[in-house]
Amino acid sequence: MTKYYSLHLSKTQNGVVDDSGTNVLGKKSFKDTDTVITWKLDDTAVANQFYFINQKAIDDPYRWCHWNFYDANQTVNMHQLIDTLNTDIRKQGADESLCIDYDDGIGVMHHKLNEVHFVFEKQLVELQEDPAFVYTEEYHPEVEILERLNKTVHEIEANLSKYFSKSNELDKQYFIVIRHFSPDSEKEYQELNDEEYMQFIGHYYTGDLFLDFYTVGKDLGHAYSTGDLALVERGEVKPQKLLTGSACIGINKNTFKVYNQEQEDNLYNMFYYWCDGNKVEQYGIDCRQPQHRLGRAKLGELQNETFESLCKKLEEYPFISNIKVWEE
């Protein structure tokens, strides 16, 4: 029997959209549609448990889905993104020096974005660890501004290189995160083991389905990609720990349905060079341990789509309305 995972898409919003831009489906918000994207799940322990967790969520009347759609090519909107970030920094009462100026250099912007990410992470963790906190489909302004800060930081980071190279490239690049959960399904979360970490792939903008990070903070790979040595020095590196029912999809024309082992090897060479050069072992980190593998664990392969057909569906039907899993 082969297992499948699919997203149903609609032209109109189901559920609600909070002020952070996170879309929230709950209870009676889930609806089937005729527009579907499907992935065939791999026959691995990670993918099989992911399937089981999602089935548990679907069978639970108290299931939820929080999802985000990121446009990673927004160079023309960089000033707007920066303005949004600065407004939220001020609302949170954070250090005014963290606000970004349009004429900051790329190194200065990276430093400020890393600091903003660190500040929001601490506040969000403290809020989520409050025993009275439950995040479902209700309005949570404290969470929403922190999640919007996170979302805006990642959107700016994704566009920095094109922004500073004055690139006018219009190549489409999207990233989707789907967090699907329920009280019953959360009981089935498992800690990742070394064998499962070894299934992580560094280049995952292929259109295929990957396990979501599902962790507040940055892992060592993210610290490397953003030059965030301060995170290492603070002892705040957060490797992914859990196998959940949450997934992510990266879409880029140049890497769509492409896996290149040479590029993967080159990525690791640069990663190890950065770690060794900055002596991360002095901070108790062995960058060659499985938990510090780059990327995410692959769950399944996209079915019956070209890059063009996939983008067309996402642009014409931009709202997730349901999640399905099945075997045949």
Secondary structure as the mmCIF struct_conf table of DSSP 4:
data_model
#
loop_
_struct_conf.conf_type_id
_struct_conf.id
_struct_conf.beg_label_comp_id
_struct_conf.beg_label_asym_id
_struct_conf.beg_label_seq_id
_struct_conf.end_label_comp_id
_struct_conf.end_label_asym_id
_struct_conf.end_label_seq_id
STRN STRN1 LYS A 3 SER A 10
BEND BEND1 LYS A 11 THR A 12
BEND BEND2 GLY A 15 GLY A 15
STRN STRN2 VAL A 16 VAL A 17
TURN_TY1_P TURN_TY1_P1 ASP A 19 SER A 20
BEND BEND3 GLY A 21 GLY A 21
STRN STRN3 ASN A 23 GLY A 26
HELX_RH_3T_P HELX_RH_3T_P1 LYS A 27 SER A 29
BEND BEND4 ASP A 34 ASP A 34
STRN STRN4 THR A 35 LEU A 41
HELX_LH_PP_P HELX_LH_PP_P1 ASP A 42 ASP A 42
BEND BEND5 ASP A 43 THR A 44
HELX_RH_AL_P HELX_RH_AL_P1 ALA A 45 ASP A 59
BEND BEND6 ASP A 60 ASP A 60
TURN_TY1_P TURN_TY1_P2 PRO A 61 TYR A 62
STRN STRN5 TRP A 64 ASP A 71
BEND BEND7 ALA A 72 ALA A 72
HELX_RH_3T_P HELX_RH_3T_P2 THR A 75 ASN A 77
HELX_RH_AL_P HELX_RH_AL_P2 MET A 78 LYS A 91
TURN_TY1_P TURN_TY1_P3 GLN A 92 GLY A 93
HELX_RH_3T_P HELX_RH_3T_P3 GLU A 96 LEU A 98
BEND BEND8 CYS A 99 CYS A 99
HELX_LH_PP_P HELX_LH_PP_P2 ILE A 100 ASP A 101
TURN_TY1_P TURN_TY1_P4 TYR A 102 ASP A 103
HELX_RH_AL_P HELX_RH_AL_P3 ILE A 106 GLN A 128
TURN_TY1_P TURN_TY1_P5 GLU A 129 GLU A 129
BEND BEND9 ASP A 130 ASP A 130
TURN_TY1_P TURN_TY1_P6 PRO A 131 ALA A 132
BEND BEND10 THR A 136 GLU A 138
HELX_RH_AL_P HELX_RH_AL_P4 PRO A 141 PHE A 164
TURN_TY1_P TURN_TY1_P7 SER A 165 LYS A 166
STRN STRN6 GLN A 173 PHE A 181
HELX_RH_AL_P HELX_RH_AL_P5 PRO A 183 GLU A 186
TURN_TY1_P TURN_TY1_P8 LYS A 187 GLU A 188
STRN STRN7 GLN A 190 GLU A 191
HELX_RH_AL_P HELX_RH_AL_P6 ASP A 194 TYR A 197
TURN_TY1_P TURN_TY1_P9 MET A 198 GLN A 199
STRN STRN8 PHE A 200 ILE A 201
BEND BEND11 GLY A 202 GLY A 202
STRN STRN9 THR A 206 THR A 206
BEND BEND12 GLY A 207 ASP A 208
STRN STRN10 LEU A 209 LEU A 211
BEND BEND13 VAL A 216 GLY A 217
STRN STRN11 LYS A 218 LYS A 218
HELX_RH_AL_P HELX_RH_AL_P7 LEU A 220 SER A 225
TURN_TY1_P TURN_TY1_P10 THR A 226 GLY A 227
HELX_RH_AL_P HELX_RH_AL_P8 LEU A 229 GLU A 233
TURN_TY1_P TURN_TY1_P11 ARG A 234 GLY A 235
STRN STRN12 VAL A 237 VAL A 237
STRN STRN13 LEU A 242 LEU A 243
BEND BEND14 GLY A 245 GLY A 245
STRN STRN14 ALA A 247 ASN A 252
HELX_RH_3T_P HELX_RH_3T_P4 LYS A 253 THR A 255
TURN_TY1_P TURN_TY1_P12 PHE A 256 LYS A 257
HELX_RH_AL_P HELX_RH_AL_P9 GLN A 261 GLY A 277
TURN_TY1_P TURN_TY1_P13 ASN A 278 LYS A 279
HELX_RH_3T_P HELX_RH_3T_P5 VAL A 280 TYR A 283
TURN_TY1_P TURN_TY1_P14 GLY A 284 GLY A 284
TURN_TY1_P TURN_TY1_P15 CYS A 287 ARG A 288
BEND BEND15 GLN A 289 GLN A 289
HELX_RH_3T_P HELX_RH_3T_P6 PRO A 290 HIS A 292
BEND BEND16 LEU A 294 GLY A 295
STRN STRN15 ARG A 296 LEU A 302
BEND BEND17 ASN A 304 ASN A 304
HELX_RH_AL_P HELX_RH_AL_P10 PHE A 307 GLU A 316
BEND BEND18 TYR A 317 TYR A 317
STRN STRN16 PHE A 319 GLU A 327
#
